[in-house]
Amino acid sequence: MSVSLYYNAHRTTPLTEAESASVERVVAAHRASFPYDDEESLYVYDGHAAGPEEIVAGSTKTPLDPGRLMPVIAHVLDSVTELRRAVPDARWRVHMDDLDVPWDEAEGYALPGMRDPDLIAELSAIHDEDRAQG
């Protein structure tokens, strides 16, 4: 079963040209540095809005490979943090299906353990064992 990260920003005024350019720069930089060609990365909807005040929206399906899960989540949340900082006066919501991802002014968006090398190694080992048995 797949889980997705969703991110959106709302405010009454549309993005300025400078903000649009900043959003495009963040998206381009994310795509250039994303570590996996065969996984879904940061995806900002082009011209799609759920409502009149939605100014940025997107989603990312997380990998099924547990060894890639945390690195992908960290990379996408780092990019969404940059998006929020590029458009700071909007109301942002970031969530994984029904779980809201908390915002921390210093760290940005993060989930517990997403940068823990021991957890990432453990998840990779589980996946490797499953592949060896399968």
PAZA-317723 format. One record per atom (N, C-alpha, C): atom name; x, y, z. Coordinates in Angstrom, 2 decimals, decimal comma. Example, Ala and Ser with C-alpha at 12.3 -4.5 7.8 and 13.67 -1.06 7.14 Angstrom:
# residues 2
 site      c1      c2      c3
    N   13,19   -5,69    7,80
   CA   12,30   -4,50    7,80
    C   13,20   -3,30    7,80
    N   12,85   -2,25    7,08
   CA   13,67   -1,06    7,14
    C   12,90    0,03    7,87
//
This chain:
# residues 134
 site      c1      c2      c3
    N    0,84   -1,18    0,00
   CA    0,00    0,00    0,00
    C    0,89    1,25    0,00
    N    0,54    2,18   -0,80
   CA    1,33    3,40   -0,96
    C    0,81    4,52   -0,06
    N    1,74    5,34    0,39
   CA    1,41    6,52    1,18
    C    1,92    7,73    0,40
    N    1,21    8,83    0,47
   CA    1,64   10,03   -0,24
    C    1,81   11,20    0,72
    N    2,75   12,07    0,37
   CA    2,91   13,36    1,03
    C    2,14   14,39    0,22
    N    1,38   15,23    0,88
   CA    0,64   16,29    0,22
    C    1,08   17,62    0,82
    N    1,16   18,65   -0,01
   CA    1,58   19,96    0,47
    C    0,82   21,03   -0,30
    N    0,35   22,03    0,45
   CA   -0,35   23,14   -0,20
    C   -0,25   24,40    0,65
    N   -0,42   25,52   -0,06
   CA   -0,36   26,84    0,58
    C   -1,55   27,65    0,10
    N   -2,14   28,39    1,03
   CA   -3,31   29,22    0,72
    C   -3,07   30,65    1,20
    N   -3,59   31,58    0,44
   CA   -3,69   32,97    0,87
    C   -4,60   33,69   -0,14
    N   -5,02   34,89    0,23
   CA   -5,99   35,61   -0,61
    C   -5,37   36,24   -1,84
    N   -4,04   36,46   -1,84
   CA   -3,39   37,07   -3,00
    C   -2,59   36,02   -3,76
    N   -2,56   36,11   -5,08
   CA   -1,78   35,15   -5,87
    C   -0,29   35,35   -5,67
    N    0,49   34,38   -6,15
   CA    1,94   34,51   -6,10
    C    2,40   35,71   -6,93
    N    3,38   36,41   -6,43
   CA    4,01   37,47   -7,22
    C    4,94   36,81   -8,24
    N    5,43   37,60   -9,18
   CA    6,40   37,06  -10,15
    C    7,65   36,54   -9,44
    N    8,11   37,29   -8,46
   CA    9,31   36,88   -7,72
    C    9,06   35,58   -6,96
    N    7,89   35,45   -6,33
   CA    7,57   34,23   -5,61
    C    7,44   33,04   -6,57
    N    6,80   33,25   -7,71
   CA    6,68   32,18   -8,71
    C    8,06   31,72   -9,16
    N    8,95   32,67   -9,39
   CA   10,32   32,33   -9,79
    C   11,04   31,55   -8,69
    N   10,82   31,94   -7,43
   CA   11,43   31,21   -6,31
    C   10,91   29,79   -6,22
    N    9,60   29,63   -6,39
   CA    9,01   28,29   -6,37
    C    9,61   27,44   -7,49
    N    9,72   28,00   -8,67
   CA   10,30   27,27   -9,81
    C   11,75   26,89   -9,53
    N   12,52   27,78   -8,90
   CA   13,91   27,48   -8,56
    C   14,00   26,33   -7,57
    N   13,14   26,33   -6,55
   CA   13,15   25,25   -5,56
    C   12,82   23,93   -6,23
    N   11,80   23,91   -7,07
   CA   11,40   22,68   -7,75
    C   12,54   22,18   -8,65
    N   13,15   23,06   -9,41
   CA   14,24   22,67  -10,31
    C   15,44   22,13   -9,52
    N   15,80   22,79   -8,43
   CA   16,93   22,34   -7,61
    C   16,62   20,98   -6,99
    N   15,40   20,79   -6,54
   CA   15,01   19,51   -5,95
    C   15,15   18,39   -6,98
    N   14,59   18,62   -8,16
   CA   14,65   17,58   -9,20
    C   16,08   17,27   -9,59
    N   16,94   18,27   -9,65
   CA   18,33   18,06  -10,03
    C   19,10   17,26   -8,98
    N   18,72   17,38   -7,72
   CA   19,45   16,71   -6,65
    C   18,74   15,46   -6,11
    N   17,58   15,10   -6,66
   CA   16,84   13,95   -6,16
    C   17,63   12,67   -6,43
    N   17,81   11,81   -5,43
   CA   18,74   10,68   -5,58
    C   18,24    9,48   -6,40
    N   16,96    9,39   -6,71
   CA   16,44    8,19   -7,36
    C   15,66    8,54   -8,62
    N   16,16    8,09   -9,76
   CA   15,47    8,34  -11,03
    C   14,16    7,58  -11,14
    N   14,04    6,47  -10,43
   CA   12,87    5,61  -10,57
    C   11,83    5,79   -9,46
    N   11,96    6,85   -8,67
   CA   10,98    7,16   -7,62
    C   10,32    8,50   -7,91
    N    9,13    8,68   -7,37
   CA    8,44    9,96   -7,52
    C    9,07   10,97   -6,57
    N    9,28   12,18   -7,07
   CA    9,89   13,22   -6,24
    C    8,89   14,36   -6,04
    N    9,40   15,50   -5,64
   CA    8,56   16,68   -5,44
    C    7,77   16,95   -6,72
    N    6,46   17,06   -6,59
   CA    5,63   17,34   -7,75
    C    4,66   18,46   -7,39
    N    4,90   19,63   -7,96
   CA    4,02   20,77   -7,75
    C    3,08   20,84   -8,93
    N    1,78   20,83   -8,64
   CA    0,78   20,84   -9,70
    C    0,89   22,14  -10,50
    N    0,83   22,01  -11,79
   CA    0,91   23,16  -12,68
    C   -0,49   23,67  -12,99
    N   -0,81   24,85  -12,47
   CA   -2,10   25,47  -12,76
    C   -3,29   24,80  -12,10
    N   -3,06   23,81  -11,25
   CA   -4,15   23,12  -10,56
    C   -4,36   23,77   -9,19
    N   -5,58   24,07   -8,90
   CA   -5,88   24,62   -7,57
    C   -7,19   24,02   -7,08
    N   -7,19   23,64   -5,82
   CA   -8,39   23,07   -5,23
    C   -9,40   24,15   -4,87
    N   -8,95   25,38   -4,77
   CA   -9,82   26,48   -4,41
    C   -9,21   27,79   -4,86
    N   -9,97   28,86   -4,75
   CA   -9,48   30,14   -5,26
    C   -8,28   30,70   -4,50
    N   -8,05   30,28   -3,28
   CA   -6,94   30,82   -2,51
    C   -5,73   29,88   -2,46
    N   -5,79   28,76   -3,15
   CA   -4,66   27,83   -3,15
    C   -3,61   28,33   -4,15
    N   -2,42   28,64   -3,65
   CA   -1,39   29,23   -4,52
    C   -0,27   28,26   -4,86
    N   -0,07   27,23   -4,04
   CA    0,91   26,17   -4,31
    C    0,29   24,87   -3,82
    N    0,41   23,82   -4,63
   CA   -0,09   22,51   -4,22
    C    0,68   21,43   -4,94
    N    0,86   20,31   -4,27
   CA    1,55   19,20   -4,89
    C    1,47   17,96   -4,03
    N    2,08   16,89   -4,54
   CA    2,10   15,64   -3,79
    C    3,25   14,77   -4,27
    N    3,62   13,81   -3,45
   CA    4,66   12,85   -3,77
    C    4,25   11,50   -3,20
    N    4,22   10,47   -4,04
   CA    3,96    9,12   -3,57
    C    5,28    8,60   -3,00
    N    5,24    8,09   -1,76
   CA    6,46    7,60   -1,13
    C    6,81    6,21   -1,69
    N    8,10    5,86   -1,65
   CA    8,53    4,56   -2,20
    C    8,02    3,39   -1,38
    N    7,86    2,27   -2,05
   CA    7,50    1,04   -1,35
    C    8,74    0,39   -0,74
    N    9,92    0,69   -1,29
   CA   11,18    0,17   -0,79
    C   11,50    0,86    0,54
    N   11,46    0,13    1,66
   CA   11,68    0,77    2,96
    C   13,05    1,43    3,08
    N   14,05    0,96    2,35
   CA   15,37    1,55    2,40
    C   15,44    2,91    1,75
    N   14,48    3,21    0,89
   CA   14,43    4,51    0,23
    C   13,42    5,46    0,87
    N   12,57    4,94    1,73
   CA   11,48    5,73    2,30
    C   11,97    6,98    3,02
    N   12,83    6,84    3,98
   CA   13,27    7,99    4,78
    C   14,10    8,98    3,96
    N   15,03    8,52    3,11
   CA   15,75    9,50    2,28
    C   14,82   10,30    1,36
    N   13,81    9,66    0,79
   CA   12,88   10,38   -0,08
    C   12,05   11,36    0,73
    N   11,52   10,92    1,88
   CA   10,73   11,81    2,73
    C   11,57   13,02    3,15
    N   12,81   12,78    3,58
   CA   13,68   13,89    4,01
    C   13,92   14,86    2,86
    N   14,19   14,34    1,69
   CA   14,48   15,20    0,53
    C   13,26   16,04    0,16
    N   12,09   15,42    0,13
   CA   10,88   16,14   -0,24
    C   10,52   17,17    0,84
    N   10,59   16,78    2,10
   CA   10,25   17,73    3,17
    C   11,24   18,89    3,22
    N   12,51   18,64    2,92
   CA   13,47   19,75    2,84
    C   13,06   20,72    1,74
    N   12,61   20,19    0,61
   CA   12,18   21,05   -0,49
    C   10,91   21,81   -0,15
    N    9,98   21,16    0,52
   CA    8,75   21,85    0,92
    C    9,07   22,93    1,95
    N   10,05   22,67    2,80
   CA   10,52   23,70    3,74
    C   11,02   24,92    2,97
    N   11,79   24,69    1,91
   CA   12,27   25,80    1,09
    C   11,11   26,53    0,42
    N   10,11   25,78   -0,04
   CA    8,93   26,42   -0,64
    C    8,24   27,31    0,37
    N    8,05   26,79    1,58
   CA    7,38   27,60    2,61
    C    8,18   28,86    2,92
    N    9,48   28,75    2,96
   CA   10,30   29,93    3,24
    C   10,30   30,91    2,07
    N   10,04   30,41    0,86
   CA    9,94   31,30   -0,31
    C    8,60   32,03   -0,35
    N    7,57   31,45    0,30
   CA    6,24   32,05    0,36
    C    5,77   32,00    1,82
    N    6,41   32,79    2,70
   CA    6,19   32,64    4,14
    C    4,85   33,16    4,66
    N    4,19   34,03    3,91
   CA    2,95   34,62    4,44
    C    1,70   33,84    4,05
    N    1,87   32,62    3,56
   CA    0,72   31,76    3,21
    C    0,42   30,82    4,38
    N   -0,75   30,24    4,35
   CA   -1,14   29,19    5,31
    C   -0,77   27,85    4,67
    N    0,19   27,15    5,25
   CA    0,70   25,91    4,69
    C    0,13   24,71    5,43
    N   -0,10   23,64    4,68
   CA   -0,45   22,35    5,28
    C    0,36   21,28    4,55
    N    1,05   20,48    5,32
   CA    1,82   19,36    4,80
    C    1,38   18,14    5,59
    N    1,04   17,08    4,86
   CA    0,57   15,88    5,55
    C    0,83   14,63    4,75
    N    0,93   13,51    5,47
   CA    1,02   12,19    4,88
    C   -0,32   11,54    5,12
    N   -1,10   11,47    4,07
   CA   -2,48   11,00    4,18
    C   -3,15   11,74    5,35
    N   -3,42   11,07    6,48
   CA   -4,14   11,73    7,58
    C   -3,22   12,32    8,66
    N   -1,92   12,18    8,53
   CA   -0,97   12,64    9,55
    C   -0,34   13,97    9,13
    N   -0,61   15,03    9,90
   CA    0,01   16,33    9,63
    C    1,50   16,27    9,97
    N    2,31   16,83    9,11
   CA    3,75   16,94    9,36
    C    3,98   18,27   10,08
    N    4,59   18,23   11,26
   CA    4,75   19,47   12,03
    C    5,77   20,42   11,42
    N    5,54   21,70   11,67
   CA    6,47   22,76   11,25
    C    7,27   23,21   12,44
    N    8,57   23,33   12,27
   CA    9,46   23,88   13,28
    C   10,21   25,02   12,62
    N   10,19   26,20   13,22
   CA   10,79   27,38   12,60
    C   12,27   27,18   12,28
    N   12,99   26,49   13,14
   CA   14,42   26,29   12,92
    C   14,69   25,14   11,95
    N   13,99   24,03   12,12
   CA   14,26   22,82   11,33
    C   13,41   22,71   10,07
    N   12,26   23,33   10,07
   CA   11,34   23,19    8,94
    C   10,42   22,00    9,14
    N   10,04   21,36    8,05
   CA    9,19   20,17    8,13
    C   10,06   18,95    8,36
    N    9,67   18,13    9,33
   CA   10,45   16,93    9,63
    C    9,57   15,92   10,35
    N    9,93   14,66   10,18
   CA    9,30   13,57   10,92
    C   10,36   12,94   11,81
    N    9,96   12,44   12,98
   CA   10,93   11,80   13,86
    C   11,66   10,66   13,15
    N   12,97   10,64   13,27
   CA   13,77    9,56   12,73
    C   14,10    9,65   11,25
    N   13,62   10,67   10,56
   CA   13,82   10,68    9,11
    C   15,28   10,84    8,70
    N   16,13   11,29    9,60
   CA   17,57   11,41    9,29
    C   18,43   10,46   10,13
    N   17,80    9,54   10,82
   CA   18,51    8,61   11,69
    C   19,19    7,52   10,84
    N   20,53    7,53   10,76
   CA   21,21    6,55    9,91
    C   20,98    5,11   10,33
    N   20,81    4,88   11,65
   CA   20,56    3,51   12,12
    C   19,19    3,03   11,65
    N   18,18    3,89   11,72
   CA   16,84    3,52   11,25
    C   16,85    3,27    9,74
    N   17,52    4,13    8,99
   CA   17,59    3,96    7,54
    C   18,29    2,65    7,20
    N   19,38    2,33    7,90
   CA   20,10    1,07    7,66
    C   19,22   -0,13    8,02
    N   18,48   -0,03    9,11
   CA   17,59   -1,11    9,51
    C   16,49   -1,34    8,47
    N   15,90   -0,27    7,97
   CA   14,87   -0,41    6,94
    C   15,45   -1,01    5,66
    N   16,66   -0,61    5,29
   CA   17,32   -1,16    4,11
    C   17,59   -2,65    4,29
    N   18,02   -3,04    5,48
   CA   18,31   -4,45    5,76
    C   17,04   -5,29    5,66
    N   15,94   -4,77    6,16
   CA   14,66   -5,50    6,06
    C   14,30   -5,72    4,60
    N   14,45   -4,67    3,81
   CA   14,14   -4,79    2,39
    C   15,07   -5,79    1,70
    N   16,36   -5,75    2,04
   CA   17,32   -6,67    1,44
    C   17,00   -8,11    1,81
    N   16,60   -8,35    3,06
   CA   16,22   -9,70    3,50
    C   15,00  -10,18    2,73
    N   14,00   -9,31    2,58
   CA   12,79   -9,67    1,84
    C   13,13  -10,03    0,39
    N   14,03   -9,28   -0,23
   CA   14,42   -9,56   -1,62
    C   15,16  -10,89   -1,71
    N   16,02  -11,18   -0,72
   CA   16,79  -12,43   -0,74
    C   15,87  -13,65   -0,57
    N   14,81  -13,48    0,23
   CA   13,88  -14,58    0,47
    C   12,87  -14,74   -0,65
    N   12,60  -13,63   -1,38
   CA   11,55  -13,61   -2,40
    C   12,01  -14,12   -3,68
//
